[in-house]
Amino acid sequence: MAKDGSSHSLTRNDLIGLIWACVIGLILGMSGIVGFSGLAASVSFGDLLPVFGIALVTAAVSTSVIVRHVPDTTHRPATRDEDDTHSDKAKNDQLTLNALNLLTDEDLEDLRFEIKQHLRERLLSGQDGELGGLDALIAEHAQKSRRG
């Protein structure tokens, strides 16, 4: 898979490998069907050669188009900022996951309850700086709607 962070995108080499794997699978599959079934009497390998040739030419053309037009992201050196950000995020995620793994279900419920209580107290006492700004915006909006 791609090394650019997205798990659902194919790199150039993945595309080329997929094309050639399909061509080889087609050739082996058709050869096996003709060779091991009763079709050998009615269909010969000579009849399949044009199909094999078309598949090989199509794969070669597709490969050359991909090599020319799809950027190679497998060997792109990461910048220092990307490395630092990635390692910091990995460390933070690891610490968070490890701390949460140590807590029991009861501990998590207690923690949720304490956080909710703390938020409720902050909102009711007006300690939250955003709350005052929100009240002012609501009052201003109400005044504008009464005027207009």
Residue frames relative to the residue before (quaternion, step in Angstrom):
aa qw qx qy qz dx dy dz
M 1.0000 0.0000 0.0000 0.0000 0.00 0.00 0.00
A 0.6715 -0.5159 0.3532 0.3978 3.52 -1.29 0.24
K 0.3562 -0.7403 0.5348 0.1979 3.52 -1.12 0.71
D 0.5133 0.6586 -0.4120 0.3646 3.59 1.23 0.29
G 0.6965 -0.4889 0.2729 0.4488 3.57 1.17 0.35
S 0.6964 0.4201 -0.2844 0.5077 3.58 1.11 -0.39
S 0.3329 -0.7896 0.4895 0.1614 3.52 -0.68 1.11
H 0.6958 0.4848 -0.2735 0.4539 3.58 1.19 -0.21
S 0.6289 0.5164 -0.3652 0.4521 3.64 1.14 0.10
L 0.3693 -0.7274 0.5403 0.2064 3.53 -1.09 0.77
T 0.3909 -0.6881 0.5529 0.2609 3.55 -1.06 0.71
R 0.7116 -0.4379 0.3304 0.4390 3.53 -1.32 0.17
N 0.6804 0.4893 -0.2929 0.4603 3.58 0.87 -0.92
D 0.6147 0.5381 -0.3479 0.4600 3.59 1.07 -0.68
L 0.6528 0.5179 -0.3123 0.4562 3.59 0.96 -0.86
I 0.6615 0.5028 -0.3031 0.4666 3.56 0.91 -0.93
G 0.6616 0.5042 -0.3022 0.4655 3.58 0.94 -0.87
L 0.6427 0.5211 -0.3192 0.4621 3.57 1.01 -0.79
I 0.6383 0.5251 -0.3280 0.4575 3.60 0.94 -0.85
W 0.7238 0.4429 -0.2595 0.4611 3.58 0.75 -1.03
A 0.6069 0.5353 -0.3601 0.4642 3.60 1.08 -0.59
C 0.6451 0.5114 -0.3196 0.4692 3.59 1.01 -0.78
V 0.6517 0.5093 -0.3212 0.4613 3.61 0.96 -0.83
I 0.6621 0.4910 -0.3051 0.4769 3.57 0.91 -0.89
G 0.6399 0.5224 -0.3174 0.4658 3.58 1.02 -0.82
L 0.6392 0.5215 -0.3192 0.4664 3.59 1.02 -0.80
I 0.6819 0.4867 -0.2931 0.4607 3.57 0.85 -0.96
L 0.6913 0.4639 -0.2892 0.4725 3.58 0.84 -0.92
G 0.6490 0.5297 -0.3199 0.4425 3.57 0.99 -0.81
M 0.6901 0.4616 -0.2878 0.4774 3.57 0.86 -0.92
S 0.6282 0.5230 -0.3385 0.4660 3.58 1.03 -0.72
G 0.6615 0.5107 -0.3015 0.4590 3.56 0.97 -0.84
I 0.6417 0.5219 -0.3313 0.4540 3.55 0.98 -0.82
V 0.6934 0.4596 -0.2777 0.4805 3.56 0.89 -0.94
G 0.7125 0.4906 -0.2688 0.4236 3.57 0.85 -0.95
F 0.8016 0.3232 -0.1552 0.4784 3.58 0.89 -0.85
S 0.6644 0.4527 -0.3282 0.4959 3.58 1.19 0.01
G 0.6715 -0.5025 0.3606 0.4081 3.54 -1.25 -0.05
L 0.4820 0.6907 -0.4249 0.3319 3.61 1.26 0.12
A 0.4748 0.7004 -0.4376 0.3041 3.60 1.20 -0.28
A 0.6344 0.5300 -0.3371 0.4505 3.59 1.09 -0.58
S 0.7631 0.3684 -0.2047 0.4900 3.61 0.96 -0.79
V 0.7725 0.2188 -0.1240 0.5831 3.63 1.13 -0.60
S 0.1653 -0.7872 0.5869 0.0927 3.55 -0.80 0.99
F 0.6578 -0.4963 0.3817 0.4187 3.54 -1.29 0.24
G 0.5836 0.5849 -0.3646 0.4294 3.58 1.14 -0.55
D 0.6306 0.5299 -0.3240 0.4654 3.57 1.14 -0.64
L 0.6943 0.4767 -0.2675 0.4682 3.58 1.15 -0.62
L 0.4928 0.6941 -0.4236 0.3098 3.61 1.18 -0.37
P 0.6441 0.4981 -0.3602 0.4553 3.68 0.87 -0.65
V 0.6340 0.5204 -0.3300 0.4673 3.60 1.04 -0.73
F 0.6486 0.5072 -0.3066 0.4774 3.57 0.99 -0.88
G 0.6509 0.5243 -0.3107 0.4526 3.57 0.97 -0.87
I 0.6560 0.5006 -0.3092 0.4726 3.58 0.94 -0.88
A 0.6496 0.5162 -0.3174 0.4591 3.59 0.97 -0.82
L 0.6748 0.4918 -0.2967 0.4634 3.59 0.93 -0.86
V 0.6575 0.4970 -0.3130 0.4719 3.60 0.94 -0.84
T 0.6445 0.5178 -0.3190 0.4634 3.59 0.96 -0.85
A 0.6568 0.5000 -0.3118 0.4705 3.59 0.95 -0.83
A 0.6546 0.5079 -0.3194 0.4599 3.60 0.97 -0.81
V 0.6596 0.4903 -0.3103 0.4778 3.60 0.93 -0.85
S 0.6456 0.5176 -0.3184 0.4625 3.59 0.93 -0.86
T 0.6426 0.5233 -0.3197 0.4593 3.57 0.97 -0.83
S 0.6801 0.4788 -0.3070 0.4625 3.60 0.88 -0.86
V 0.6304 0.5169 -0.3387 0.4697 3.61 1.04 -0.69
I 0.6554 0.5067 -0.3116 0.4654 3.58 0.94 -0.85
V 0.6553 0.5129 -0.3201 0.4528 3.60 0.91 -0.88
R 0.7044 0.4679 -0.2702 0.4603 3.60 1.00 -0.79
H 0.8291 0.3155 -0.1180 0.4462 3.59 0.85 -0.93
V 0.6867 0.4289 -0.2947 0.5076 3.62 1.12 -0.35
P 0.3967 -0.7316 0.4950 0.2498 3.61 -0.67 1.05
D 0.4111 -0.6953 0.5385 0.2400 3.53 -1.14 0.75
T 0.1024 -0.8295 0.5486 0.0215 3.58 -0.40 1.21
T 0.4948 0.6907 -0.4276 0.3088 3.60 1.20 -0.05
H 0.7813 0.3163 -0.1679 0.5112 3.59 1.05 -0.68
R 0.3670 0.7278 -0.5016 0.2898 3.59 1.21 0.42
P 0.3477 -0.7450 0.5232 0.2244 3.58 -0.63 1.06
A 0.4213 -0.6998 0.5175 0.2548 3.55 -0.93 0.88
T 0.4570 -0.6714 0.5062 0.2902 3.53 -1.07 0.73
R 0.6734 -0.5037 0.3587 0.4051 3.53 -1.26 0.36
D 0.6433 0.5284 -0.3263 0.4477 3.59 0.97 -0.83
E 0.6526 0.5075 -0.3192 0.4634 3.59 0.96 -0.84
D 0.6418 0.5185 -0.3236 0.4631 3.58 1.00 -0.81
D 0.6682 0.5026 -0.3006 0.4588 3.60 0.91 -0.94
T 0.6638 0.5032 -0.3039 0.4623 3.57 0.91 -0.93
H 0.6679 0.5045 -0.3041 0.4550 3.55 0.93 -0.92
S 0.6897 0.4733 -0.2958 0.4613 3.60 0.86 -0.88
D 0.6313 0.5192 -0.3401 0.4650 3.61 1.04 -0.73
K 0.6601 0.5016 -0.3100 0.4653 3.56 0.93 -0.89
A 0.6449 0.5177 -0.3254 0.4584 3.57 0.95 -0.84
K 0.6496 0.5097 -0.3180 0.4659 3.59 0.98 -0.83
N 0.6686 0.4966 -0.3063 0.4611 3.58 0.92 -0.91
D 0.6522 0.5076 -0.3162 0.4659 3.57 0.94 -0.85
Q 0.6533 0.5198 -0.3133 0.4525 3.54 0.97 -0.87
L 0.6607 0.4977 -0.3116 0.4676 3.60 0.94 -0.85
T 0.6545 0.5121 -0.3115 0.4608 3.57 0.94 -0.88
L 0.6801 0.4863 -0.2977 0.4609 3.57 0.85 -0.92
N 0.6582 0.5030 -0.3222 0.4582 3.58 0.93 -0.81
A 0.6588 0.4990 -0.3199 0.4633 3.61 0.94 -0.82
L 0.6743 0.4880 -0.3058 0.4622 3.60 0.92 -0.80
N 0.6244 0.5442 -0.3416 0.4441 3.58 1.09 -0.62
L 0.6507 0.5295 -0.3167 0.4426 3.58 1.15 -0.56
L 0.6474 0.5311 -0.3206 0.4428 3.59 1.18 -0.48
T 0.3906 -0.6862 0.5612 0.2483 3.52 -1.16 0.70
D 0.6913 -0.4509 0.3496 0.4433 3.57 -1.30 0.10
E 0.6374 0.5220 -0.3245 0.4647 3.58 1.03 -0.79
D 0.6360 0.5267 -0.3255 0.4606 3.59 1.00 -0.83
L 0.6580 0.5101 -0.3079 0.4605 3.57 0.96 -0.87
E 0.6387 0.5145 -0.3258 0.4704 3.60 0.99 -0.80
D 0.6478 0.5106 -0.3157 0.4689 3.59 0.94 -0.87
L 0.6546 0.5158 -0.3045 0.4612 3.57 0.96 -0.89
R 0.6434 0.5115 -0.3195 0.4716 3.59 0.95 -0.83
F 0.6506 0.5190 -0.3138 0.4571 3.57 0.94 -0.89
E 0.6667 0.5031 -0.3004 0.4606 3.60 0.90 -0.92
I 0.6484 0.5084 -0.3191 0.4683 3.60 0.98 -0.81
K 0.6508 0.5070 -0.3164 0.4683 3.58 0.94 -0.85
Q 0.6469 0.5160 -0.3173 0.4633 3.58 0.94 -0.85
H 0.6606 0.5119 -0.3039 0.4575 3.57 0.90 -0.93
L 0.6621 0.4950 -0.3049 0.4729 3.60 0.94 -0.86
R 0.6332 0.5357 -0.3239 0.4552 3.57 0.97 -0.86
E 0.6619 0.5065 -0.2991 0.4646 3.59 0.95 -0.94
R 0.6574 0.5101 -0.3125 0.4583 3.59 0.95 -0.84
L 0.6722 0.4966 -0.3009 0.4593 3.57 0.94 -0.87
L 0.6945 0.4789 -0.2841 0.4556 3.58 0.92 -0.88
S 0.7126 0.4356 -0.2673 0.4807 3.60 1.03 -0.70
G 0.4593 -0.7047 0.4382 0.3168 3.61 1.22 -0.16
Q 0.3577 0.7492 -0.4896 0.2666 3.60 1.14 0.44
D 0.6073 0.5648 -0.3556 0.4310 3.55 1.15 -0.48
G 0.4269 -0.7293 0.4785 0.2387 3.59 -0.60 1.13
E 0.6280 0.5447 -0.3361 0.4426 3.59 1.06 -0.66
L 0.6111 0.5870 -0.3572 0.3930 3.58 1.04 -0.72
G 0.6490 0.5116 -0.3167 0.4655 3.59 0.97 -0.86
G 0.6549 0.5024 -0.3075 0.4734 3.58 0.94 -0.82
L 0.6414 0.5238 -0.3196 0.4606 3.56 1.01 -0.75
D 0.6419 0.5152 -0.3222 0.4678 3.58 0.98 -0.84
A 0.6496 0.5138 -0.3167 0.4623 3.58 0.97 -0.83
L 0.6538 0.5064 -0.3156 0.4653 3.60 0.96 -0.81
I 0.6476 0.5108 -0.3217 0.4650 3.59 0.96 -0.79
A 0.6563 0.5014 -0.3102 0.4708 3.59 0.95 -0.85
E 0.6478 0.5154 -0.3140 0.4649 3.58 0.97 -0.85
H 0.6517 0.5097 -0.3094 0.4688 3.58 0.97 -0.84
A 0.6441 0.5178 -0.3180 0.4646 3.59 1.01 -0.82
Q 0.6455 0.5087 -0.3236 0.4689 3.62 0.99 -0.80
K 0.6529 0.5113 -0.3135 0.4626 3.61 0.92 -0.85
S 0.6757 0.4856 -0.3095 0.4603 3.59 0.93 -0.83
R 0.6324 0.5182 -0.3407 0.4642 3.64 1.09 -0.58
R 0.6585 0.5046 -0.3009 0.4704 3.58 1.09 -0.76
G 0.7712 0.4076 -0.1900 0.4505 3.53 0.86 -0.96
